[in-house]
């Protein structure tokens, strides 16, 4: 079991280094093209990877989906700023396309 975990972590590190070496297209550059830009809502690692693999050029991190899937609570201002920043870090590390994030207004009060 430990061997498989090590392989998975090594593979993830390799993907992260590769993603860092390839600059992401900026959201601004995509919008300047003037084409319709569809950014599906993502809320966890699987939805992020699937949306990118399908071919979307940008993604949208939904506040409700992120809070519900990560913390198991409704999106009613219960997530902290740190919770949301960590989710942004996690999801943006998994994709090579721009990630638009729901900045929300709650952050725990």
Order of alpha helices (4+ residues) and beta strands (2+ residues): alpha-alpha-beta-alpha-beta-alpha-alpha-beta
